[in-house]
Amino acid sequence: MPTAFWLKASVAAVVYRRCRHALNLFVWPSRRGETLGGHAIRQGYAISCWPRGGLEFWAVSDLDQGAIDAFARAYRQASAA
């Protein structure tokens, strides 16, 4: 697994495809006391992030924000089952 130098932790990455676009899902251990969540657009990339079970999940793509948020909702619902 690659290591994110700013986190000093291993990071898992899964790449999905949607409408010829790559959608990257990054997962790493949450840092104690830090719980991130929400969405944003940075340098043309839509981002949706959420914490779950001691992990941080970040979905990143050049798809529109609505598509990223829909993916994040579906992923959270599927992983809760």
Wavefront OBJ file of the C-alpha trace (Angstrom):
o trace
v 0.000 0.000 0.000
v 1.235 3.511 -0.709
v 2.063 5.757 2.213
v 0.718 9.288 2.420
v 3.680 11.302 3.654
v 1.516 13.944 5.347
v -0.435 11.290 7.267
v 2.494 9.028 8.061
v 0.096 6.137 7.434
v -0.646 3.566 4.761
v -3.413 4.488 2.362
v -5.630 2.079 0.439
v -6.856 3.213 -2.973
v -9.618 1.677 -5.085
v -10.391 3.008 -8.564
v -13.927 2.791 -9.936
v -15.085 3.773 -13.439
v -18.218 5.742 -14.194
v -19.082 7.172 -17.601
v -15.428 6.972 -18.718
v -14.296 8.856 -15.605
v -12.085 7.467 -12.867
v -13.452 7.738 -9.343
v -10.783 7.182 -6.689
v -11.692 6.035 -3.192
v -8.897 6.560 -0.652
v -9.091 5.037 2.839
v -6.754 5.516 5.802
v -6.874 5.291 9.598
v -8.476 8.286 11.313
v -6.192 10.355 13.446
v -7.268 10.554 17.047
v -9.556 13.512 17.642
v -9.865 14.355 13.945
v -13.137 13.563 12.230
v -13.482 14.944 8.742
v -16.624 14.927 6.665
v -18.267 16.870 3.889
v -17.631 17.728 0.289
v -15.731 20.269 -1.776
v -14.346 21.036 -5.204
v -10.581 21.564 -5.445
v -8.686 22.271 -8.670
v -11.516 20.834 -10.770
v -11.957 17.665 -8.700
v -15.064 16.903 -6.668
v -14.380 15.442 -3.221
v -16.652 13.749 -0.724
v -15.228 12.533 2.586
v -16.633 10.788 5.630
v -15.449 8.894 8.722
v -16.564 5.371 9.612
v -15.248 2.751 11.991
v -11.971 4.494 12.752
v -11.239 5.140 9.070
v -11.418 8.188 6.789
v -12.916 7.696 3.313
v -12.258 10.186 0.500
v -13.935 9.847 -2.905
v -12.272 12.034 -5.562
v -13.096 12.462 -9.261
v -13.572 14.931 -12.071
v -17.242 13.918 -12.135
v -19.670 16.562 -10.891
v -20.252 16.977 -7.153
v -23.705 15.379 -7.346
v -22.263 12.171 -8.816
v -19.560 11.989 -6.134
v -22.083 12.595 -3.353
v -24.388 9.889 -4.807
v -21.452 7.438 -4.889
v -20.571 8.293 -1.282
v -24.168 7.747 -0.117
v -24.419 4.416 -1.958
v -21.056 3.269 -0.602
v -21.989 4.161 2.992
v -25.348 2.397 2.681
v -23.800 -0.729 1.145
v -21.037 -0.916 3.737
v -23.511 -0.486 6.615
v -25.499 -3.552 5.543
l 1 2 3 4 5 6 7 8 9 10 11 12 13 14 15 16 17 18 19 20 21 22 23 24 25 26 27 28 29 30 31 32 33 34 35 36 37 38 39 40 41 42 43 44 45 46 47 48 49 50 51 52 53 54 55 56 57 58 59 60 61 62 63 64 65 66 67 68 69 70 71 72 73 74 75 76 77 78 79 80 81
